[in-house]
Amino acid sequence: MTSDPEERRDELAKALAAVEERVDRACAAAGRSRSEVRLLAVTKTFPATDAALLTDLGVLDLAENRDQEAGPKADELARLRPGAKVRWHMVGRLQRNKARSVVRWADEVQSVDSLRLADALDRAARARDGEPVDVLVQASLDDDPSRGGCPLAELPALADHVASAEGLRLRGLMAVAPLGADPGAAFERLARSGEELRRNHPEATEVSAGMSADLESAIHHGSTCVRVGTALLGGRGLASP
């Protein structure tokens, strides 16, 4: 990764074109419109200057997985690109005591996996002025508690709880493919859960699934949002201060 701004912009532009081509091909193979799939740039561990360059290239959906890194980065980006209409997404595991801090910068939280976390976010969102926080409930596809996620059998109750919260707006569900297993089978289970969710909550149309290594499989199984970090920004960088 170069430190020269012009060279770095060229690197990001080339990587973005390659990722967009992959998404285009995956949508075509699945018989879907490209407009159905949103690209979320995961900027974790990369500096705000990279986020600024991405906004210059038209990427306005940015994601982080740690509140302590994301808050300062969002503030710095606002100074670097004051006119950019960026939407920030929280995609990492979230502790309840971080809820008040997260709602300060995140437009959407994709990793809500428990009733208690939903309640904490709801209280934090209602305590501030503004629109409700968009929420995706995170489904566990491997039953590994260390990776977060709500068991599939408990998703309907969690979704109902989020939908009833005044400070939250249920948008859909999110999941991470299991490690060392066929992502397609996992994404197929997620698709079925999404269909069930939309029967009770027609507005919850978002399915956030697929990352750098498996976005094609996720799109094939109905993902509407792919979360791409490595393929877009390269190897893990240094966190912004």
C-alpha positions as CSV (number, residue, x, y, z in Angstrom):
1,M,0.0,0.0,0.0
2,T,1.5,3.3,-1.1
3,S,1.5,6.5,1.0
4,D,1.3,8.7,-2.0
5,P,-2.3,10.0,-2.4
6,E,-2.4,9.9,-6.2
7,E,-0.9,6.4,-6.3
8,R,-3.2,5.2,-3.6
9,R,-6.2,6.6,-5.4
10,D,-5.2,4.7,-8.5
11,E,-4.8,1.5,-6.5
12,L,-8.2,1.9,-5.0
13,A,-9.8,2.8,-8.4
14,K,-8.3,-0.4,-9.9
15,A,-9.4,-2.6,-7.0
16,L,-12.9,-1.0,-7.1
17,A,-13.2,-1.7,-10.8
18,A,-12.2,-5.4,-10.2
19,V,-14.7,-5.8,-7.4
20,E,-17.5,-4.1,-9.4
21,E,-16.7,-6.5,-12.3
22,R,-17.1,-9.5,-9.9
23,V,-20.4,-8.2,-8.6
24,D,-21.6,-7.6,-12.2
25,R,-20.7,-11.1,-13.3
26,A,-22.3,-12.6,-10.2
27,C,-25.5,-10.7,-10.7
28,A,-25.6,-11.7,-14.4
29,A,-25.0,-15.4,-13.5
30,A,-27.8,-15.3,-10.9
31,G,-30.2,-13.5,-13.3
32,R,-30.4,-10.5,-11.0
33,S,-30.1,-6.8,-11.7
34,R,-26.9,-5.1,-10.6
35,S,-29.0,-2.5,-8.8
36,E,-30.2,-5.1,-6.3
37,V,-26.7,-5.5,-4.7
38,R,-25.1,-2.8,-2.7
39,L,-21.3,-2.6,-2.2
40,L,-20.2,-1.9,1.4
41,A,-16.6,-0.9,1.8
42,V,-15.1,-2.3,5.0
43,T,-12.5,0.3,6.0
44,K,-11.5,-1.3,9.3
45,T,-7.8,-0.8,10.1
46,F,-7.4,1.6,7.2
47,P,-7.0,5.4,7.6
48,A,-9.6,8.0,7.0
49,T,-7.6,9.2,4.0
50,D,-8.5,5.9,2.3
51,A,-12.1,6.4,3.2
52,A,-12.0,9.9,1.7
53,L,-10.5,8.5,-1.5
54,L,-13.2,5.9,-1.7
55,T,-15.9,8.7,-1.4
56,D,-14.1,10.5,-4.3
57,L,-14.6,7.3,-6.3
58,G,-18.3,7.2,-5.5
59,V,-18.3,4.7,-2.7
60,L,-20.5,6.2,0.1
61,D,-21.4,3.1,2.1
62,L,-18.6,2.5,4.6
63,A,-18.3,-0.1,7.4
64,E,-16.4,-0.6,10.6
65,N,-16.2,-3.3,13.1
66,R,-14.8,-1.5,16.2
67,D,-16.5,1.5,17.7
68,Q,-13.3,2.9,19.2
69,E,-11.8,3.1,15.7
70,A,-14.9,4.1,13.8
71,G,-15.9,7.1,15.8
72,P,-12.7,9.1,15.3
73,K,-12.5,7.9,11.7
74,A,-16.0,9.2,11.0
75,D,-15.2,12.5,12.5
76,E,-12.0,12.8,10.5
77,L,-13.7,11.9,7.3
78,A,-16.3,14.6,7.9
79,R,-13.5,17.1,8.1
80,L,-11.7,15.7,5.0
81,R,-14.9,15.5,2.9
82,P,-17.5,17.7,4.5
83,G,-19.9,17.4,1.5
84,A,-19.8,13.6,1.2
85,K,-23.1,11.9,2.0
86,V,-21.6,8.9,3.6
87,R,-23.6,6.2,5.4
88,W,-21.6,4.4,8.1
89,H,-22.4,0.8,9.0
90,M,-21.4,-1.1,12.1
91,V,-20.7,-4.7,11.1
92,G,-18.7,-6.1,14.0
93,R,-19.6,-7.6,17.4
94,L,-21.0,-4.9,19.7
95,Q,-21.1,-4.7,23.5
96,R,-24.1,-3.1,25.1
97,N,-22.0,-0.5,26.8
98,K,-20.9,0.8,23.4
99,A,-24.5,1.5,22.2
100,R,-24.6,5.2,23.0
101,S,-21.2,5.7,21.3
102,V,-22.2,3.7,18.2
103,V,-25.4,5.5,17.5
104,R,-23.5,8.8,17.4
105,W,-21.7,7.7,14.1
106,A,-23.5,4.7,12.7
107,D,-26.5,5.0,10.4
108,E,-27.0,1.3,10.4
109,V,-26.0,-1.5,12.8
110,Q,-25.8,-4.9,11.1
111,S,-24.7,-7.0,14.1
112,V,-27.7,-7.0,16.5
113,D,-27.9,-10.6,17.8
114,S,-29.7,-10.4,21.2
115,L,-32.7,-8.8,22.9
116,R,-30.5,-7.0,25.4
117,L,-28.3,-5.4,22.7
118,A,-31.4,-4.3,20.8
119,D,-32.8,-2.7,24.0
120,A,-29.5,-0.9,24.6
121,L,-29.4,0.5,21.1
122,D,-33.1,1.5,21.3
123,R,-32.4,3.4,24.6
124,A,-29.4,5.1,23.0
125,A,-31.2,6.0,19.8
126,R,-34.2,7.4,21.6
127,A,-31.9,9.6,23.8
128,R,-30.6,11.4,20.7
129,D,-32.4,13.6,18.2
130,G,-32.8,12.2,14.7
131,E,-34.1,9.3,12.7
132,P,-34.3,5.7,14.2
133,V,-31.2,3.6,13.7
134,D,-31.5,1.1,10.9
135,V,-30.8,-2.4,12.2
136,L,-30.0,-5.8,10.7
137,V,-30.4,-8.8,13.0
138,Q,-27.3,-11.0,12.8
139,A,-28.0,-14.7,12.1
140,S,-25.5,-17.4,13.3
141,L,-24.8,-19.9,10.5
142,D,-22.4,-22.0,12.5
143,D,-23.6,-21.9,16.1
144,D,-20.2,-20.5,17.2
145,P,-20.9,-18.0,20.0
146,S,-17.4,-16.4,19.5
147,R,-18.4,-15.2,16.1
148,G,-21.7,-13.6,17.1
149,G,-25.1,-14.1,15.7
150,C,-28.5,-15.2,16.9
151,P,-29.5,-18.9,16.4
152,L,-31.8,-19.2,13.4
153,A,-34.6,-20.6,15.5
154,E,-34.5,-17.5,17.7
155,L,-34.4,-15.0,14.8
156,P,-38.2,-14.4,14.5
157,A,-38.5,-13.3,18.1
158,L,-35.5,-11.0,17.9
159,A,-36.8,-9.5,14.7
160,D,-40.2,-8.9,16.3
161,H,-38.5,-7.2,19.2
162,V,-36.4,-4.9,17.0
163,A,-39.5,-4.0,14.9
164,S,-41.4,-3.0,18.0
165,A,-38.6,-0.7,19.3
166,E,-39.3,3.0,18.8
167,G,-35.7,4.0,18.2
168,L,-34.9,1.2,15.8
169,R,-35.9,0.4,12.2
170,L,-35.7,-3.3,11.2
171,R,-34.1,-3.5,7.7
172,G,-33.3,-7.2,7.4
173,L,-30.6,-9.7,8.4
174,M,-26.9,-10.2,8.2
175,A,-24.6,-13.2,8.5
176,V,-21.0,-14.4,8.1
177,A,-20.3,-17.7,6.4
178,P,-18.9,-20.5,8.6
179,L,-15.2,-21.0,8.6
180,G,-13.9,-24.0,6.6
181,A,-17.3,-24.9,5.2
182,D,-19.3,-24.5,2.0
183,P,-20.6,-20.9,2.1
184,G,-23.3,-21.8,-0.5
185,A,-25.1,-24.1,1.9
186,A,-24.9,-21.5,4.7
187,F,-26.2,-18.7,2.4
188,E,-29.0,-20.9,1.3
189,R,-30.1,-21.3,4.9
190,L,-29.8,-17.6,5.3
191,A,-32.0,-17.0,2.3
192,R,-34.7,-19.2,3.7
193,S,-34.6,-17.3,7.0
194,G,-34.8,-14.0,5.0
195,E,-38.0,-15.3,3.3
196,E,-39.5,-16.1,6.6
197,L,-38.5,-12.7,8.0
198,R,-40.2,-10.9,5.2
199,R,-43.4,-12.7,5.6
200,N,-43.8,-11.0,9.0
201,H,-41.9,-7.9,8.2
202,P,-42.2,-7.0,4.5
203,E,-40.0,-3.9,4.9
204,A,-37.0,-6.0,6.1
205,T,-35.7,-6.6,2.6
206,E,-31.9,-6.4,3.3
207,V,-29.8,-9.5,3.3
208,S,-26.2,-8.6,4.1
209,A,-24.0,-11.6,3.2
210,G,-20.8,-12.2,1.3
211,M,-17.3,-10.8,1.6
212,S,-14.1,-10.7,-0.5
213,A,-13.8,-14.5,-0.7
214,D,-17.4,-15.6,-1.2
215,L,-19.4,-12.7,-2.6
216,E,-20.4,-14.6,-5.7
217,S,-22.0,-17.4,-3.7
218,A,-23.8,-14.9,-1.5
219,I,-25.2,-13.0,-4.5
220,H,-26.3,-16.3,-6.0
221,H,-28.3,-16.9,-2.9
222,G,-29.9,-13.5,-2.8
223,S,-27.6,-11.2,-0.9
224,T,-28.5,-7.5,-1.3
225,C,-25.3,-6.2,0.4
226,V,-21.8,-7.5,0.1
227,R,-19.2,-6.4,2.7
228,V,-15.8,-6.1,0.9
229,G,-12.5,-5.1,2.7
230,T,-9.4,-7.0,1.5
231,A,-10.4,-7.2,-2.2
232,L,-11.0,-3.4,-2.2
233,L,-8.4,-2.0,0.2
234,G,-5.7,-4.7,0.2
235,G,-4.0,-6.3,3.1
236,R,-4.8,-5.1,6.5
237,G,-3.5,-1.6,7.1
238,L,-2.9,0.5,10.2
239,A,-5.9,1.9,12.1
240,S,-6.4,5.6,11.9
241,P,-5.6,7.4,15.2
